[in-house]
Amino acid sequence: MSSGARSKREQRDALTRRLRAEGQSWAQVAAQVQAAEHVGRRAAMRLAHGWTQWEVARRWNELWPADDGGAGITDQAISYWETWPQSGREPSVRTLWRLALIYDCEVADLIDGENYGLGDARHAEPEPLPAGAGAGGLAPMPGSDTGTAGAPREITGAVADGWRVNVPAPVPSGFAYRGTTEPCLGSSATEREVVMAAHEGSEHAESAERRDIGDATLEQIRADVVRLSRDSMTGEPFGVFREMRRVRARIYAALDRRLWPRDQTELYFLVGCLNCLMAVTADGLGSPQAAEELIRAGWAYAIAIDHRPLMAQLRLNLAGITYWDSRTRQSHDLAQSGLEYLVGGPNAAQLHLQRGRASARLGDAGSARRAITAAAEAREREHSDELLEIGGEFGFSRATQHYLAGSILIEIPQGEAEGIIELERAEGLYAAGPEPGEDHSYRCEMITHANLATARLRAGQLDAAAAALDPVLGLTADKRVRSLSERLPVIRAELASPRYQGSAEAGNLDQRIEAFLTDTIVRDLGDRPAAS
């Protein structure tokens, strides 16, 4: 489904919620939908409820199952009835009567001005369907021609554009709970009011029980998100991105079904996580603008369910995107904003370090050092949340914490020696493998090697720098992410300094870096499909 279509539907759903909250009837809501979208009354009523034609057909078949055990009517039948007279399939009065029950409205609300020729609607019976009405793709309407068992009684006629038609009793409780009995029209007004209120409660309860998604499906979608969060740290970025998009499409389809509130909250959380993961991957693939758009999409879902850890994570990832895009002040402020949603735990520590990294680039060495201390303190605070349970990209290992601390220190005056210690500690932890409950990112591991090479070059350790850079230069082309490619020109600048002029080893290392970058650029321009 296109983003434009979803936006239009979301606007319509928001309008419906507002008007219903104001006490307007379904007919009044549908009238506004009709005026805005230039559709007929039947289509407008369906859109006001936020249903697809398939969903209306399903509700019809639940209320009136086929006598022969067949599938019942199809969404094509709903389409024919909505587009008559263009379709040539006129909905009968019985059809309108049943649609009115489904939509909780009057029959008159579904008529655009057609003359059904009923005369006095008080005594008219719904017209029978002609024989063979199921031909040409329109399924027969089971039970629509004969019998009245279980059907609500008709009361006084109503006027629709000058024509009188039968109107069903306002509460179709006989269909929802067949053991109930409608009050006799001759009983007292008090009794009728009380019994009808009970019927309304029964019908609404039945509606609330309906659910078009099962726990097994929700568990599978969550399992997919957990898997993709881990795959994104070690797998080939573009392949993982495509799989993320597939799972997100499945969530979008699930959100179009009838859900319980807790189902929708769960799906909003999972689609927010997926947009976050896709943003990180898109940025690594060299599409920072697409990444920012994905972050904004994830933010909308996080705000809707007020999920503060997810909001903090989205702020963190956007801070990282803007940092690598040389918007350092914005990166600093985004990280600071993220700390308003999360104060303890590993991801809060990462927010402090992201803020410190931006501070170092801005020349504020004091703030950068304080951020490293604050990160260590935040990690020790007791904290758990859903994102940490998912893990992968939503976790923050000790190895990565040392890598970020070292990356900050090598950017501030007199910090290289401490930075090398932190980076070597991170290198050792990556080599040892993840600790229990952790996942390691190959991107962070490779940037650790690149930053360590930079620090060693500044310390005059050319051979050690070349050794640190070997794992980076050995990466296959499909794992050369943007943030890594942007570190290598910094190393080349160090190799071009007076200290290394005339060094054959420095020249050889520079040539290897140039070949790496050239191959990466050529592949970006010619081999990889667009990440968007």
C-alpha positions as CSV (number, residue, x, y, z in Angstrom):
1,M,0.0,0.0,0.0
2,S,1.4,3.4,-0.9
3,S,2.2,6.0,1.7
4,G,-0.3,8.3,0.0
5,A,-3.1,5.8,0.3
6,R,-2.3,5.2,4.0
7,S,-2.2,8.9,4.7
8,K,-5.6,9.4,3.2
9,R,-7.1,6.5,5.1
10,E,-5.5,7.7,8.4
11,Q,-6.9,11.2,7.8
12,R,-10.4,9.7,7.3
13,D,-10.1,7.5,10.4
14,A,-9.0,10.5,12.4
15,L,-12.1,12.4,11.2
16,T,-14.3,9.5,12.0
17,R,-13.0,9.2,15.6
18,R,-13.4,12.9,16.1
19,L,-17.0,13.1,14.8
20,R,-18.1,10.0,16.7
21,A,-16.5,11.4,19.9
22,E,-18.6,14.5,19.3
23,G,-21.7,12.3,19.3
24,Q,-22.4,12.3,15.5
25,S,-24.2,9.4,14.0
26,W,-22.7,7.1,11.3
27,A,-24.9,8.8,8.8
28,Q,-23.5,12.2,9.7
29,V,-20.0,10.8,9.5
30,A,-20.6,9.2,6.1
31,A,-22.1,12.4,4.8
32,Q,-18.8,14.1,5.4
33,V,-16.8,11.2,3.9
34,Q,-19.1,11.4,0.8
35,A,-18.6,15.1,0.4
36,A,-14.8,14.8,0.8
37,E,-14.2,11.8,-1.4
38,H,-17.1,12.1,-4.0
39,V,-18.4,8.5,-3.6
40,G,-21.9,7.1,-3.2
41,R,-23.7,6.7,0.1
42,R,-23.0,3.0,0.4
43,A,-19.3,3.4,-0.3
44,A,-19.1,6.4,2.1
45,M,-20.7,4.4,4.9
46,R,-18.2,1.6,4.5
47,L,-15.3,4.1,4.4
48,A,-16.6,5.9,7.5
49,H,-16.3,2.6,9.4
50,G,-12.8,2.1,8.0
51,W,-13.6,-1.2,6.4
52,T,-12.6,-2.8,3.1
53,Q,-15.1,-4.4,0.8
54,W,-13.7,-7.8,1.9
55,E,-14.3,-7.0,5.6
56,V,-18.0,-6.1,4.9
57,A,-18.5,-9.3,2.9
58,R,-17.0,-11.3,5.9
59,R,-19.4,-9.6,8.3
60,W,-22.3,-10.4,6.1
61,N,-21.3,-14.1,5.8
62,E,-20.9,-14.3,9.6
63,L,-24.4,-13.0,10.2
64,W,-26.1,-14.9,7.3
65,P,-24.0,-18.0,6.4
66,A,-24.8,-19.8,3.2
67,D,-27.5,-22.5,3.5
68,D,-25.6,-24.8,1.3
69,G,-22.3,-24.4,3.2
70,G,-20.8,-22.3,0.5
71,A,-18.5,-19.4,0.8
72,G,-21.3,-16.8,0.8
73,I,-21.0,-13.4,-0.9
74,T,-17.7,-11.9,-2.0
75,D,-16.1,-8.5,-1.9
76,Q,-17.1,-8.2,-5.6
77,A,-20.7,-8.3,-4.6
78,I,-20.1,-5.3,-2.2
79,S,-18.4,-3.5,-5.1
80,Y,-21.4,-4.1,-7.4
81,W,-23.9,-2.8,-4.8
82,E,-21.8,0.3,-4.2
83,T,-21.3,1.2,-7.8
84,W,-24.9,0.5,-9.0
85,P,-26.3,1.7,-11.4
86,Q,-22.9,1.7,-13.3
87,S,-22.4,-2.0,-12.3
88,G,-25.8,-3.1,-13.5
89,R,-26.3,-5.0,-10.2
90,E,-29.0,-3.3,-8.2
91,P,-29.1,-4.0,-4.4
92,S,-32.5,-5.1,-3.3
93,V,-34.3,-3.7,-0.3
94,R,-33.4,-6.9,1.6
95,T,-29.7,-6.2,0.7
96,L,-29.9,-2.6,1.9
97,W,-31.7,-3.8,5.0
98,R,-28.9,-6.2,5.9
99,L,-26.2,-3.6,5.0
100,A,-27.9,-1.2,7.4
101,L,-27.6,-3.8,10.2
102,I,-23.9,-4.2,9.5
103,Y,-23.3,-0.5,9.4
104,D,-25.5,0.4,12.3
105,C,-27.5,2.9,10.3
106,E,-30.9,3.4,8.6
107,V,-31.7,1.9,5.2
108,A,-32.4,5.5,4.0
109,D,-28.7,6.4,4.8
110,L,-27.6,3.9,2.0
111,I,-29.8,5.2,-0.8
112,D,-28.5,7.8,-3.2
113,G,-32.0,8.5,-4.7
114,E,-32.9,5.2,-6.4
115,N,-36.7,4.6,-6.7
116,Y,-37.5,1.2,-5.3
117,G,-41.2,1.6,-6.0
118,L,-42.4,0.2,-2.7
119,G,-45.4,2.4,-2.2
120,D,-46.4,2.1,1.5
121,A,-43.2,0.9,3.2
122,R,-45.1,-0.3,6.3
123,H,-46.6,-3.3,4.5
124,A,-43.9,-4.0,1.8
125,E,-41.7,-7.1,2.0
126,P,-38.1,-6.9,0.9
127,E,-38.0,-7.9,-2.8
128,P,-36.7,-11.3,-3.6
129,L,-33.5,-11.8,-5.6
130,P,-34.1,-13.0,-9.2
131,A,-33.1,-16.5,-10.1
132,G,-29.5,-16.8,-11.0
133,A,-28.4,-13.7,-9.2
134,G,-25.1,-15.4,-8.4
135,A,-24.0,-15.5,-12.1
136,G,-21.3,-13.4,-13.5
137,G,-19.2,-13.3,-10.3
138,L,-21.9,-12.1,-7.9
139,A,-22.4,-14.8,-5.3
140,P,-26.0,-15.6,-4.3
141,M,-27.2,-14.1,-1.1
142,P,-28.0,-17.0,1.1
143,G,-31.3,-16.7,2.9
144,S,-32.2,-13.4,1.3
145,D,-35.3,-14.7,-0.6
146,T,-37.2,-16.8,1.9
147,G,-37.9,-17.0,5.6
148,T,-37.7,-14.5,8.3
149,A,-36.4,-16.5,11.2
150,G,-34.0,-14.5,13.2
151,A,-34.6,-11.3,11.2
152,P,-35.4,-8.1,13.0
153,R,-38.9,-6.8,12.6
154,E,-39.5,-3.8,10.4
155,I,-40.9,-0.6,11.9
156,T,-42.2,2.6,10.3
157,G,-41.1,3.7,6.9
158,A,-38.5,6.5,6.3
159,V,-38.2,9.0,3.6
160,A,-35.0,8.9,1.4
161,D,-34.8,11.6,-1.2
162,G,-38.6,11.4,-1.6
163,W,-39.0,7.6,-1.5
164,R,-40.3,5.5,1.4
165,V,-38.4,2.4,2.3
166,N,-38.6,-0.2,5.2
167,V,-36.3,0.6,8.1
168,P,-35.0,-2.1,10.4
169,A,-35.2,-1.9,14.2
170,P,-32.2,0.1,15.3
171,V,-30.5,-2.7,17.2
172,P,-29.8,-5.9,15.3
173,S,-29.3,-7.9,18.5
174,G,-31.2,-10.9,17.2
175,F,-28.3,-11.7,15.0
176,A,-25.5,-11.1,17.6
177,Y,-27.1,-13.1,20.4
178,R,-30.0,-15.2,19.0
179,G,-31.2,-16.2,22.5
180,T,-32.4,-12.6,23.2
181,T,-35.8,-11.4,22.5
182,E,-36.8,-7.9,21.4
183,P,-39.3,-6.1,23.5
184,C,-42.9,-6.1,22.3
185,L,-43.9,-2.8,20.7
186,G,-46.9,-2.8,23.0
187,S,-44.8,-2.9,26.2
188,S,-44.0,0.1,28.3
189,A,-41.6,2.7,27.1
190,T,-39.4,2.0,30.2
191,E,-39.2,-1.7,29.5
192,R,-38.4,-1.2,25.8
193,E,-35.6,1.3,26.7
194,V,-34.1,-1.1,29.2
195,V,-34.3,-4.2,27.0
196,M,-32.9,-2.4,24.0
197,A,-30.0,-1.0,26.1
198,A,-29.2,-4.6,27.1
199,H,-29.3,-5.7,23.5
200,E,-27.0,-2.9,22.5
201,G,-24.5,-4.0,25.1
202,S,-24.7,-7.6,23.8
203,E,-24.1,-6.6,20.3
204,H,-21.2,-4.3,21.1
205,A,-19.7,-7.0,23.2
206,E,-19.9,-9.5,20.3
207,S,-18.2,-6.9,18.1
208,A,-15.4,-6.4,20.7
209,E,-14.8,-10.2,20.8
210,R,-14.0,-10.3,17.1
211,R,-10.3,-10.5,16.2
212,D,-8.7,-11.1,12.8
213,I,-5.3,-12.0,14.1
214,G,-4.1,-14.7,16.3
215,D,-1.5,-14.9,19.0
216,A,0.6,-17.3,16.8
217,T,0.8,-14.6,14.1
218,L,1.8,-11.9,16.6
219,E,4.5,-14.2,18.0
220,Q,5.8,-14.9,14.5
221,I,6.0,-11.2,13.7
222,R,7.9,-10.5,16.9
223,A,10.2,-13.4,16.2
224,D,10.9,-11.9,12.8
225,V,11.8,-8.5,14.3
226,V,14.1,-10.1,16.8
227,R,15.8,-12.1,14.1
228,L,16.2,-9.1,11.8
229,S,17.6,-6.9,14.7
230,R,20.4,-9.5,15.1
231,D,20.9,-10.1,11.4
232,S,21.3,-6.3,10.8
233,M,24.5,-6.5,13.0
234,T,26.2,-9.2,11.0
235,G,24.5,-9.7,7.7
236,E,24.8,-8.2,4.2
237,P,22.9,-4.9,4.6
238,F,20.9,-4.8,1.4
239,G,19.6,-8.3,1.8
240,V,18.6,-7.7,5.4
241,F,16.9,-4.4,4.3
242,R,14.7,-6.2,1.8
243,E,13.7,-8.8,4.4
244,M,12.8,-6.0,6.8
245,R,10.6,-4.4,4.2
246,R,8.8,-7.7,3.6
247,V,8.0,-8.1,7.3
248,R,6.9,-4.5,7.6
249,A,4.5,-5.0,4.7
250,R,3.0,-8.0,6.7
251,I,2.5,-5.7,9.7
252,Y,0.8,-3.1,7.5
253,A,-1.6,-5.8,6.3
254,A,-2.3,-6.9,9.8
255,L,-3.1,-3.4,10.9
256,D,-5.8,-3.2,8.3
257,R,-7.7,-6.1,10.0
258,R,-10.0,-6.0,13.1
259,L,-7.7,-6.0,16.1
260,W,-8.0,-5.9,19.8
261,P,-6.4,-2.7,21.4
262,R,-3.4,-4.7,22.8
263,D,-2.9,-6.3,19.3
264,Q,-2.6,-2.8,17.7
265,T,-0.3,-1.6,20.5
266,E,2.0,-4.6,19.8
267,L,2.0,-4.1,16.1
268,Y,2.7,-0.4,16.5
269,F,5.6,-1.2,18.6
270,L,7.0,-3.8,16.2
271,V,6.5,-1.6,13.1
272,G,8.2,1.3,15.0
273,C,11.1,-1.1,15.7
274,L,11.3,-2.1,12.0
275,N,11.4,1.4,10.8
276,C,14.2,2.1,13.2
277,L,16.2,-0.9,11.9
278,M,15.5,0.0,8.3
279,A,16.8,3.5,9.0
280,V,20.1,2.3,10.4
281,T,20.5,0.0,7.4
282,A,19.5,2.6,4.9
283,D,22.1,5.0,6.3
284,G,24.8,2.3,6.1
285,L,23.8,1.8,2.5
286,G,24.5,5.5,1.8
287,S,20.9,6.9,1.9
288,P,20.8,9.2,4.9
289,Q,17.7,11.1,3.7
290,A,15.7,7.9,3.3
291,A,17.0,6.9,6.8
292,E,15.7,10.1,8.3
293,E,12.3,9.5,6.7
294,L,12.2,6.0,8.2
295,I,13.1,7.4,11.6
296,R,10.2,9.9,11.4
297,A,7.8,7.1,10.4
298,G,9.0,5.0,13.4
299,W,8.6,8.1,15.7
300,A,4.9,8.4,14.7
301,Y,4.2,4.8,16.0
302,A,6.3,5.3,19.1
303,I,4.4,8.5,20.0
304,A,1.0,6.8,19.3
305,I,1.7,4.1,22.0
306,D,3.8,6.4,24.2
307,H,6.8,4.0,24.2
308,R,9.6,6.0,25.7
309,P,12.5,3.5,25.3
310,L,11.6,3.3,21.6
311,M,11.5,7.2,21.4
312,A,14.9,7.3,23.0
313,Q,16.2,4.7,20.5
314,L,14.9,6.7,17.5
315,R,16.5,9.8,18.8
316,L,19.8,7.9,19.3
317,N,19.7,6.6,15.7
318,L,18.8,10.0,14.2
319,A,21.7,11.5,16.2
320,G,24.0,8.9,14.6
321,I,22.7,9.7,11.1
322,T,23.2,13.4,11.5
323,Y,26.6,12.9,13.1
324,W,27.9,11.1,10.0
325,D,26.2,13.7,7.9
326,S,28.4,16.4,9.5
327,R,25.4,18.0,11.3
328,T,27.2,17.8,14.6
329,R,25.2,20.4,16.6
330,Q,22.0,18.7,15.6
331,S,23.5,15.3,16.6
332,H,24.4,16.6,20.0
333,D,20.9,18.0,20.6
334,L,19.2,14.9,19.5
335,A,21.2,12.7,21.8
336,Q,20.4,15.1,24.7
337,S,16.7,14.9,23.8
338,G,16.9,11.1,23.9
339,L,18.0,11.3,27.5
340,E,14.7,12.8,28.4
341,Y,13.1,9.5,27.6
342,L,15.7,7.1,29.1
343,V,17.9,7.7,32.1
344,G,19.4,4.3,32.9
345,G,20.6,1.1,31.3
346,P,22.9,0.3,28.3
347,N,21.0,2.4,25.8
348,A,21.1,5.5,28.0
349,A,24.8,5.0,28.2
350,Q,24.9,5.0,24.4
351,L,23.0,8.3,24.3
352,H,25.5,9.9,26.7
353,L,28.4,8.7,24.4
354,Q,26.7,9.9,21.3
355,R,26.4,13.3,22.9
356,G,30.0,13.1,24.0
357,R,31.2,12.2,20.5
358,A,29.4,15.3,19.1
359,S,30.9,17.4,21.9
360,A,34.4,16.3,21.0
361,R,33.9,17.2,17.4
362,L,32.5,20.6,18.5
363,G,35.7,21.2,20.5
364,D,34.2,20.8,24.0
365,A,36.6,18.4,25.6
366,G,35.2,18.9,29.1
367,S,31.7,17.9,28.1
368,A,33.1,14.9,26.1
369,R,34.9,13.5,29.1
370,R,31.9,14.1,31.4
371,A,29.8,12.1,28.8
372,I,32.1,9.1,29.2
373,T,31.7,9.2,32.9
374,A,27.9,9.6,32.7
375,A,27.7,6.7,30.3
376,A,29.5,4.4,32.8
377,E,27.1,5.5,35.6
378,A,24.0,5.0,33.4
379,R,24.9,1.5,32.4
380,E,25.2,0.5,36.1
381,R,21.7,1.7,36.9
382,E,19.1,-1.1,37.1
383,H,16.9,-1.0,33.9
384,S,15.0,-3.3,31.6
385,D,12.6,-2.8,28.7
386,E,11.1,-4.4,25.6
387,L,13.9,-3.1,23.4
388,L,16.6,-4.8,25.4
389,E,14.6,-8.0,25.2
390,I,14.6,-7.8,21.4
391,G,18.4,-7.2,21.5
392,G,20.6,-7.0,18.4
393,E,20.6,-3.5,17.2
394,F,18.5,-2.5,20.2
395,G,21.2,-3.5,22.7
396,F,24.6,-2.0,23.5
397,S,27.5,-4.3,24.3
398,R,30.4,-3.5,26.6
399,A,32.7,-3.8,23.6
400,T,30.8,-1.1,21.8
401,Q,30.8,1.1,24.9
402,H,34.7,1.0,25.0
403,Y,34.8,1.6,21.2
404,L,32.7,4.8,21.6
405,A,34.7,6.0,24.6
406,G,37.9,5.5,22.8
407,S,36.6,7.2,19.7
408,I,35.8,10.3,21.8
409,L,39.1,10.4,23.5
410,I,41.2,10.3,20.4
411,E,39.4,13.4,19.2
412,I,40.2,15.6,22.2
413,P,43.6,17.1,23.2
414,Q,45.9,14.8,25.1
415,G,43.4,12.0,24.8
416,E,45.2,9.7,22.3
417,A,46.9,7.5,24.8
418,E,43.7,6.9,26.8
419,G,41.8,6.5,23.5
420,I,44.2,3.7,22.4
421,I,43.7,1.9,25.7
422,E,39.9,2.0,25.3
423,L,40.0,1.0,21.6
424,E,42.3,-1.9,22.3
425,R,40.0,-3.1,25.1
426,A,37.1,-2.9,22.6
427,E,39.2,-4.8,20.0
428,G,39.8,-7.6,22.6
429,L,36.2,-7.9,23.6
430,Y,35.1,-8.1,20.0
431,A,37.6,-10.8,19.3
432,A,36.4,-12.8,22.4
433,G,32.8,-12.7,21.2
434,P,29.6,-11.4,22.7
435,E,29.0,-11.8,26.4
436,P,25.7,-13.4,27.5
437,G,22.7,-11.3,26.5
438,E,24.8,-9.3,24.0
439,D,25.3,-9.0,20.3
440,H,28.2,-7.6,18.4
441,S,27.9,-5.3,15.4
442,Y,30.5,-5.9,12.6
443,R,30.1,-2.2,11.7
444,C,31.2,-1.1,15.2
445,E,34.0,-3.7,15.2
446,M,35.3,-2.4,11.9
447,I,35.1,1.2,12.9
448,T,37.0,0.3,16.1
449,H,39.9,-1.0,13.9
450,A,39.8,2.1,11.7
451,N,39.8,4.4,14.7
452,L,42.6,2.4,16.4
453,A,44.6,2.7,13.2
454,T,44.1,6.5,13.2
455,A,45.2,6.8,16.8
456,R,48.3,4.6,16.2
457,L,49.3,6.7,13.2
458,R,49.1,9.8,15.3
459,A,51.4,8.1,17.9
460,G,53.9,7.2,15.1
461,Q,53.1,3.4,15.1
462,L,52.8,2.8,11.4
463,D,53.1,-1.0,11.5
464,A,50.6,-1.3,14.3
465,A,48.2,0.9,12.4
466,A,48.5,-1.2,9.3
467,A,47.8,-4.3,11.3
468,A,44.7,-2.7,12.9
469,L,43.4,-1.8,9.5
470,D,43.8,-5.3,7.9
471,P,40.3,-6.6,8.9
472,V,38.7,-3.4,7.4
473,L,40.5,-3.6,4.1
474,G,39.6,-7.3,3.8
475,L,35.8,-6.6,4.0
476,T,33.7,-7.8,1.1
477,A,32.1,-5.0,-0.9
478,D,28.6,-5.8,0.3
479,K,29.6,-4.9,3.9
480,R,31.3,-1.5,3.3
481,V,28.9,0.8,5.1
482,R,28.9,4.6,4.8
483,S,30.2,5.3,8.3
484,L,33.2,3.1,7.7
485,S,34.0,4.6,4.3
486,E,34.0,8.0,5.9
487,R,36.7,7.0,8.4
488,L,39.2,6.0,5.8
489,P,39.9,9.5,4.4
490,V,40.9,10.5,7.9
491,I,43.5,7.8,7.9
492,R,44.8,8.9,4.5
493,A,45.2,12.4,5.8
494,E,47.4,11.0,8.7
495,L,49.5,9.1,6.1
496,A,49.9,12.3,4.1
497,S,51.4,14.2,7.2
498,P,55.1,15.1,7.1
499,R,55.9,12.3,9.5
500,Y,55.2,9.7,6.8
501,Q,56.5,11.5,3.7
502,G,58.8,9.2,1.7
503,S,57.8,6.1,3.7
504,A,57.2,3.1,1.4
505,E,55.1,1.4,4.0
506,A,52.8,4.5,4.3
507,G,52.5,4.7,0.5
508,N,51.6,1.0,0.3
509,L,48.9,1.4,3.0
510,D,47.5,4.5,1.2
511,Q,47.2,2.6,-2.1
512,R,45.3,-0.2,-0.4
513,I,42.9,2.3,1.1
514,E,42.4,4.1,-2.2
515,A,41.6,0.7,-3.9
516,F,39.1,-0.1,-1.2
517,L,37.3,3.3,-1.6
518,T,37.4,3.1,-5.4
519,D,35.8,-0.3,-5.4
520,T,33.2,0.8,-2.9
521,I,32.2,3.9,-5.0
522,V,32.0,1.9,-8.3
523,R,29.8,-0.7,-6.7
524,D,27.5,2.0,-5.2
525,L,27.1,3.6,-8.6
526,G,26.6,0.5,-10.7
527,D,25.9,-2.8,-8.8
528,R,23.6,-2.2,-5.9
529,P,19.9,-1.5,-6.3
530,A,18.6,1.7,-4.6
531,A,17.9,1.3,-0.9
532,S,14.7,3.2,-1.0
